[in-house]
């Protein structure tokens, strides 16, 4: 007689999950080791263009400003918070927490930690809106570039790519209408889509989600697009910093494919270990970027966008 997965204890499930993650992490690291000559990685680091790296840091600071302005607009509408100090602390704690969790899920706990207990549900929802909208933009652009990639690199026929293109556009339009329209009762939509236990416990407490209206969506949309553009530009700049010589737009499209693939890569490795680097090696390799260049660019993207802001947050919290 077989044993169902539901009959396995929580402790055993955790052990199985850890073993699976270790195995997948080993596969990802093995791919990187097989593709990258680490002596060249070191040479690439030593010969890096410091001006390009400094520019990438400036882009990170610009991105932080955009994220703060965006978070302030969202927080004012959904959370009812306008204190700049609290909002900055929340943003920085979110970045620090995201750095050490798969798929950056720690951002929810980090951002909520700066607020009073009664505001936590609103903070979590505001963060979900922030992250889902950014994911939506990455998914839309990444899907279109993926179709171009399939057609150009693998010569997939138009009768496959064209219907997929229209499907992507139609689904995007539907999601845009739901996000931006004031005619939808979003709280009721969440109730309908949520599990029964959630409805019983939180049904009366989620009316605040209707604060997500057309005005909020369209006032933040340009900020989301600008943040995405800065990330893509930053990745391309880092490729140039470590010796890459491909066309700028090819690098931007490859960077978008890296973000798109990583966003939907299942959390089957320990702390997303090596996933960004493996994706970078593969996609940038398609446009002629050497493995060591892609590896270093991906590593420095992590250092600049997550590690440096986390260090800033430690200094900020020490003064608080």
N, C-alpha and C positions, 0 to 999 in steps of 0.2 A: 504493500500500500504506500503510495507516494505521500510526501509532505508538502503542503502548500506553503508559499512564501509568507502568507499571513500568520502561519503557525510558528515561524521562526522568531525567537525573542529579539527585542530591540537591541540588546547587546550584541547578539550574533549578527544582526543586520548591519550594525555599525562596523563590526570587524570585516564582514564581507565587502562593504562599501570601501573601507580603507584599503583592503587588498586589491580591489579592482582599480582604485585610483592610483595606487603604487605601480601596478602593472602598466596602466595607460601612461603614467608619467614616465616610466622607463622607456616605453615605445617612443614617446615624443622626444625625450633626451637622446635616445638612440638615433633617431632621424637627424637631429641636429649634429651629433658627433660624426655621423656618417657623411654629412654634407659639408661640414665646416672644417677648414684647416686652421686650428687655433693659433698656430704660429703667425698666420696671416692676420688673424684677429688682433693680435698684439701689435703687429706692424701697422695695421690700419688705425689703431688707437694712437700710436706714437706720432703718426703723420696726419692726424685729424686737423681740419681747419678750425681753429679756435674762434674765428669770427663768425662762422656759420653756427657753431655751437652756442655762442653768445646770443646770436639772433634767435635761435630756438628757445633759449631761456626767456628772452624778451617776449616771444610769442606766448610762452606759458603764462607770464605775468598779465599779458593782455587777455588771455583766455580766462584767468582768474577774475579779472575785473568784469568780463562779460558774464561769467557764472554768478558772481555776486549780485550784479544788477538784475539778472534773471531771477535768482532766488529771492531777491527783495520784492520784486513784482509779484511772484507767486505767493510768497509768505504773507504779504499784505492782504491779498485777496482771500486766501484759503485759511490761513492760520490767524490772521488778525494781528500779526507782529510787525512792528516797524523799527524796532531798536537795532541800529546798525551793528553794535557790538555783539549782540546776541546772534544776529544773522551771520556775521563773519565767523564767530565761534562755531556755529552750527555747520557752516560750509566746510571749514577746515577740519573739523572732527569727522565729517562725512568722508572727506578725502583720505584721512588717516586710516579710518576703519575699513574703507573700501580696498585699501592697498593689501590687506592681509586676508581677504576673504574671496572665495570663488565667485566669479561673475560680479564682483564688487558689491555683493549683497550687504556687506557691513555698513554701507552708506546710510541705510535706513536707521540703524541703531545709532550711528555717529551723529547724524543730524538731529535725531530726537533727543539726544543727551543734553543738548543746550537749552531745552524747554521744560516747562512745568509738566507734571504728569498728565494733567487733564488735557493738554494740548497735543499729546503724543499721537493720537489717531489722525488729527489733522496734519501733523508734520509728516507722518508716514504717507498719507494720501498725496500731499503736496510733492513729496519726493518721488512717489510713483509716477505722478504726472510729469515731473521733470525728466525722469529716466526713460519713461515709455515714449515721450515725444522725441527725445534724442534718438532712441532706438528706432522709432518709426521713420525718421529722416534717413538714418543709416540704412535701414532695410529697404526703403524705396529707392534711394540712389544706388545702393549695392546690388539690388535685384536687376536694375537696368544695366549696370556695368557688367554684371554676370552674364546677361544675355549677349552683350557685345563680345565678351570674352569667349563664350561658347561658339559664337558665329565666326569670330576671327581666328581663334586658336584651334578649334576642333571642327570647323566648317559645318556646323549644325544647320540643317535646312531651314529656310524661312518659314515653311509651314508649321514648324515647331516653335520658333522664336517669336513670330508675329502674334499668334494667339496668346502666348505667355505674356508678351508686352501689354496687350489690351487687358488681360486678366489682372496684371499688376496695377495698371492705371485705374481700373474699375474698383478694385479692392481699396486702393489708396483713396479714391474719391469717397467711398462709403465711410471709411474711417474718419476722413476729414469732416464729413457731415456730422457724424456722431460727436466728434471732439468739439466742433465749433458751433453747432446749432444750439440755440436756446430753447428749442421746441421739445427736446428729449429730456425726460426725467431721468437723469443719470443715476440717482440714488435707487430708483425703482429697477433700472437696468442691472445694477450691481446685485440687488436682492434676487432678481430672477436667475442670474448666472451663478450666484453663490451657493455653496453647500447648505443644507438644511440647518446644521448646527450654527453656522455663521449667521443665518437669517434670524434664528431665535435669539441669539445673544446680542447682535449689533444692529438689527433692523431699524430700531428707533434712533440710532446714534450716527447715522451716516447721511443725514439730510444735507450736511455741509458740502458734500461732493457736488451739489448743484451750483456751487460757487464757480465751478469750471464752466465758464460761459464763453461766448464768442469774443467778447472784449479781451478777456484774459488770454485766450488762445492766440488771437491775431496780434496782440501786443508783445507776446513772448516769442512768436514764431521767427521773426527776423534775428533775435538773439540766439535761438537754437541753430539757425542756419549759419550765422557768423561763427559760433563756437565750432561747428563741424568744419567749416572752411579753414579756421585757424589750425585745427588738428591735422588736417590733410597737408596744409602748407608746412607745418612743423615737421611732419614725417619726411616730406620731400627735401626740406632743408637739411635734415640730419643725414639723409642719403648722400647729399652733396658734401656734407662735412666729412664723411668717411671715404670719400674717393669715388662716389657714383658719378656717372656721366650720361645717364639716359635723358631723354626728353622730359621736360618738366611735367607735361600733362600725362605722360605715361606713368610717371612716379605718383602723381595725384590719384590716378585711377587704380594703380596697384595698392596704394595706401588705403583707398576706400574698400578694396576687396579684403585687405587684411582686417580692417575694423568690422566689416560685414561678417566675415567668416568667424572671427573671434566672438562676436556678439551672440552668435547662434551655436557656438561650439558647446556641447554639453559639459557640465562640470564633472568630468571623469578623471581629472588629474588633481594632484595635491596643490591647492592654491593657484590653479591655472599655470603651474610650473612649465615654462618653455613653450606654451601655446602661441603667444604673440611672436616669439622669435621664429618658431617653425613656420608659421603663416607668412611672416615677412620673407624668410628665405625662399619659400615656394613662389609667392606672387611677384616679388621684386625680381626673382630669377627669370621670370617670363619676359621681362623687359631688359634683360641683360645686366642686371646688377649683381656683382659678385656676392657669394654667400657671406663672407666676412663683413662686407659693407652692410648688408641687410641685417645681419645679427647685431652689429654694433649700434646701428640706428634704432633698432627695436629696443635694445637694452637702455640706450640713453633716453628714449621716449618715456620709458618707465621711470627712470631716475628723475628726469626733469618734471614730468607731469604728476607723479605720485610721491616719490621720495622727497623731493625738495619742498613741495607744499606741506608734507607731513612734518618735516623739520621746522618749517615756519609755524605750524600749528603748535608744536611743542613749546617754542619760544613764546608764542601768544598766550598759551595756557599757563605758562610759568609766571607771566606778568599779571594774569587775571586774579 
